[in-house]
Each structure stands twice: as C-alpha cells, then as structure tokens.
Amino acid sequence: MAPALLTIAALALDWLLGDPQNWPHPVRMIGHLIVAAERLCRRALGMLGTEPALWIFFGALLALAVIVPTALSTWLVMDLAGRISSVLWFVLCLYLVFAIFCLRDLEDHVNKVEEALEALDLDGARRALSWIVGRDTAHLSAEGIRRATVETIAENFADGLVAPLLYLALGGPVLAWAYKAVNTLDSMVGYKNDRYLYLGRFSARLDDAANFVPARIAALILILGAKIIGLDAKGAFSLWRREGNYHSSPNSGQTEAAMAGALGAWLGGPNRYGGQLFDKPVIGAGGGEVTRQNVLSALRLAKISTLLILALALVIEALVALALETPWGWGLAS
C-alpha cells in the first residue's frame, strides 16, 4: 500500500503547496550538476579539438555524469532512511515524489499570465509567460501569449506529470528521478543551436526516447478527459491521429494535437528561440485563435486528466508489485 499512498499523498501536496520557492528542490541540484559537468566537458574539449563526433561523445558523458549520480543518490538516501526509521523513509519518499510534480505551479504561472492579460498589461503577461516557456516572448501578441500558454500546458502535462508518474509506477523514486535528470538535461542543453548542437545531442535524443511512450499515453488521456468534461473528444482524437507528428519533436506534437482538437483552436507555427526563428508547422490549421476560455478549458482538461493518469499509474504499481512480489525501487514499501 505504501507506493499508492505515497503517490496519492504527493499529488495532493503538490495541489495544496505548489512549488515553495524557499524549499530545497532536487531539480535545482540537478541543474547545478549539469552546469558543473558542462564546464568540465568544455574545458576538456578545448584541449582535444572540435570534431563533432568528439563533442557528441562528451555530450553522452555529460548526460551519464548527471543521470547516474541522480539515480544513485536517490537510492542511497532512501536506503539510509529506511535503515534508520520507517517513518523517516516514508517522509523522505513523500518529499521525493512530491517534488516530481508541477501541476499546481504550472497553474499558478498560467493564472499570472491571464491576470496580466485581463489587466491589459501585455509586458507583464510576456514576463510571466517567460517563466514557463523556452521561446522568446518579447514581441508576442495577446493571442500569441495564450497560444504559447496552451502549448506549455499540453507539453507539461506529458513530461511534467504523465511521464514521471509512469516511471514512478515502474521503478519508484529512483527511476522517476533518473527520468527527471534526463528531462532537465534536455531543457538545459538539448538545443539545436551553435552552443549545444553536438554537446546536447545525446541528451536531446535520450529525452525523445524517454518520452516516446508517455507522450502518446498522455495524448490518449487528454482525449478521454475531453470526453468527460464535454470538450471535443472526437475532434481531439481525429487531430491527434492526423497531426500528432506535425512537430519538430517526435513527442511534443502528440499532446499539442490532442489539446488543439479538444479546444477547436490552432497551435504551433513559427516562433523565436534565442533570437533565432524556427518555422514550426501549424497544428489544427482552420481552428480558431486561442482565447481566454481556451486557456481555462486547457487547465480544466489537465486537472481531470491528472486523475485519469493517476488511476492508470496505481494500476501499473499494483501489477509491478504482483509480478515482482515487491514494488521494485521502493525499498521498505515491501
């Protein structure tokens, strides 16, 4: 019962507390580790040469230097806590699972964007949006801001909630935090620009692989959620099947297409990242422009879909426990 109880309690805590800024957070620690590992790699490459293959090799070393310590340290602190006290183990695991999720924090940021737009403070909305998207926001219109907001809700549902829950169900906090290390690597070094084209390639491809199945499950969950709350589930399914791969990423388009179909709006299109224009395809061409109501509906869809993916994750946890006679990765949970 411990894994299921921890998962439910952690999601409830995320909803109540969000991401307290003054609390220590494992993702920030992973970020510091990435910065240190990148610095060492660049120092070594400065002496060894500029061959692309060499940079890709060191990019793989960089990724492993972050993922392995993250997984190992998670296992070690869980094991040590379990040897000291079952209560300490439970509290520690609760925090480790709670820190994985970001639904409340995402909603808080989305609400700040909407509040600024409602107050006709376009610059304030752009600043608030810049905290939750990677694209340049300085010249976005109100509709462009809302479109970016809906896109990030769709993407964060997949890689900030569905994927962590699935990896948590399969391998406990150890596997879930290994996944978070992969995802954080991609967000920091997985860019197709001059700085990271080769050094970040391994991290970007690894993130694509880690999210391949979760992204498609997330799209199906959004379609089912759309049916439950009265959005256009049929349109969501049709657009997902037709345009789920209309994206430079093999995964981001999955949930964006399902979301666009459910809302009857178009997403995607050209955007600037780091001052460089990327001509991304439009998803749901012919749909309407994104409105305030679409943003609120997207949040509502993400919330109901969270309950659906939680139910699936609990089933997977139970099946893993039955198959292995102990919830692998959960230490004292057995």
N, C-alpha and C positions, 0 to 999 in steps of 0.2 A: 504493500500500500504506500510505502514511503515515496517512490518516484511519482506516482499520480498525485499524492497530496502536495508534494513539493512543487510540482508543475502548476497545479491549480492555485496554490497559495502565492507563487511567484507572479503569475499573471494578475492576480488580484492586487498584489502590492504595486505592480507596475501601473495599474489603473489608478490606484489611490495616490501614489507618490510621484510617478513620472521618473525623471532623472535628476535627483537633487544635485545641484552644481557643486556643493561643498563636500560631497562624499567621494572617497577614492573609487575609481572605476577601472576595471581591468582593461577596457578598450584604450583608455589613455596610457596605461602602462605598455600595452602592445604598440601603440603609436610611438612612444619613446624608444622602444626596442627597434622598431623599423627605422627610425631616424639614425640611431647608432649603427645599425647593421649597414644601412646605405652609405653612411660616411666611410666605414671601413672598406666596403666594396669599391667605392670610387677612389679611395686612396691607393688600393692595390692595383686597380685598373689604370691609374695614372702612371704606374711604373711598367705595366705589362703590355699596353697597346690599345688600339682602337678597333680591332676586328669585331664585327657584330657577333660572331659565334662566341667569342670570349665574354662579351658583355651579357649575352643570354645565359651563358654558363654561370657567371657570377650572380645574375638575377635569380637563378634557381637556388644558388647557395644562400642568397639573401632571404628568400622565402623560407627555406628549411631552417635557417637560423632564427626565424621568428615562430614558425608553426611548432617545431619540436619542443622548444622551451616552454611555449604556452601550454601545450598538452601535458608535458611532463610536470610542470609546476602545479597545474590543476590537480593532477592525480596525487602528487606528493602532499599538498595541503589537505586534500580530502582524506588521504590515508593517515596522516598525522593527527588530524582532528578526530578521526574515528578511533584511534588508539587511546586518545585522551578521554573522550566522552561522547556518548551517542547524541546527547543534547547539543554539544558543540558541533558535531558533524552535521546535524540537521540544520542548525542556524547557518553554518558556513555554506552548505549546499543551497539553502534557500536564497542566500545572497548571490551566489554564483549563478543561479538560474534567473533570479530577478534581474540581474544586471545584463542578461542577454537581450531582454525585450525593450521595445522603444515605442509602443503604440501610444501611450499617454503623452510622451514627449513630442512625438510627431503631431498629435492633435493640438497640443499647446502651441506649437510653432505655426501650424496652419491657421489657428484662430487669431494669432497675432497678425498674420498676413491679411486675413479677412477684415480684422478690425481697422487696420490701416487703410485698406481699400474703401471701406464704408465711410471712413473719415476723409476720403479724397486725398489721403496722404500717400501719393504714389511713390515718393522716395523712401518713405518709411516701409511701405509694402515690399519694395525691392530689397531693402536691407534685411527685413525679416525673412524674405524668401532665400536670401543668400546663405542663411544658416542651414538650409535643408536641401539645397540643390548644388550641383557642381558647375552649372552653366553660368555665364556672365549674366547678371541681372540689371545692369545699369541702364539699359535702354529698352527694357521690356514694357509693353503697354499693360493696361489693367487686364485685358483678356489674355495676354501672353503670360502674365504672372499667374493667373488662375489655371491656365493650361499646364504650366510647369508644376503647380501645386498638385493637380490631379495626377500628373505623371509620377511625381515622387511618392504620393500615397500608394499608387499601384506598385511601384518598384519596391518601396519599403515593406509593403505587405509581404512580398515574396522573400526578399533577402534579410529583412529585419524581424520577421515573425515566423513565416511558414518554414523556411529552411532551418533556422535554429531549433524550432520545435521538433522537426523531423529528426534532426541529428541528435537532439537531446533524447528523444524516444529510443533511438537505435543504440546510442552509446553513452548516455548520461552526460554530465557536465564536461567530461574530458573531451569527447567528440564534438560537443557543441562549441566549446571554446577553441578547439582546433579549427572548426569552421569559421568562427568569428575572426580568428587570426588571418585566415585566407581572405575573408571579406574586407578586413581592414587594410590588408596589403593591397588589394585591388583598388580601394578608394584612395590610397596614398601614392602608389607607384604604377598602377595599371593604366597609364595614359598613353595614347598614340601620339605623343609629341616628341620633339627633339631630345628632351631630357630623359624620357622613360621608354622610348620606342623599343629598345633592346633590353635595357636593365629591368623593365617592368613586364616584359612579355610573358615570362613564366608565371608570374603572379596573376596576370590577366587571364591566361588560358586555364590556370588552375581554378580560378573563381568561376569561369564559364562552366567547367566540368562539375564543380561542387553544386552549382545552382541549376543544372540542366533539368533534373527530375523535379526538385522542389518548385521551380518556376511554372512548370506545366501543371503540377498539382494545385498550385496557388491559383492559376487561371480557372481551373475547374471549380475550385472552392468559391471563387468570386462569382462565377456563373450561377452556382447553386444559391449563393447568398442573394444574388439579384432576384432570383425567383421568389425567395422567401419574403423580401421586403417590397416586392411589387415593381422592381425596375425591369428593363427589357432583357430578360434572360435569353430569349430566343435570338435577339439581335446580338447579344454578347457572345453566344456560342458560335453563331454564324461568322461574326467578325474575327473571333479568335481562330477558327479553322482557316479562314481565308487570309488573314493578315498578321497572324501571330509571329511570323518570321520577317515582317516588314520593319526590321531594325538592324542597326549595325551590330548590336549584341544579340547572341543567339537566345537570350533569356528575357531581357527587358521587355521585348515586344509582346511576350505571352500575356502578362498581366495588363499591359497597356491596351492591348487589343480587346481583352475581355472587359476592361473598365470602360473603354470608349464605346463599345457596343451597348453596354448596360445603360450608359448615360445618354446615348444618342448624340455624342459630341466627337469632334476630331481631335487627335493628339499628334505629337511628333512634329515633323517639319524642321527646317533649318534652325540651328542655334549656335551661339558662340561659346567656346570654352577656351579660357586663357587667351582671349583676343583672336582666336582662330575660328573661322566659320566652318561648321560641319553641316553638310547638306543631307540631313536625315529625311527618310521618306515620311509622308503623312500616313497616319493610321486612322481609318474611318473617314476618308475623304467623302464629302457630301453630308456629313453630320453637322450639327450646329456648333457655334463657338461656345467655349466653356463659360458658364455663368456661376454666380454665387450659389445658386441652388444645386448646380452640378457638384461644386466643391463639398457642400454639406451632404449631398447624397453619397459622394465617394467616401467620406468619413463614416457615414452610417453603414455603408456596404462593408468597409473594412472591419467595423466592430462586429457585425453579425457573422462575418466570415471568420473572425477570430474564434468564435465559439465553435464553429464547424471544424476548423483545423485542430483546435484543442481536443475535440472528441476523437478525431482520427488519430492524433498523437497518443492519446490514452489507450486506444485500441492497440496501436503498434507496441507501446510499452508492455502491455499485458501479453501480447504474442511473443515478444522477445523474452520475457520472464518465463513463459511456459516452455519455449524452445531451449533455453539455456539453463533453466532451473534456478536462475538468479538474474536480476537485472544488471547485465554486464555494464561496468563502468560506474555503478552507483555505490560501490563499497558496502557500507553497513546496511544498505537497503535490503539486502538478502536476509 
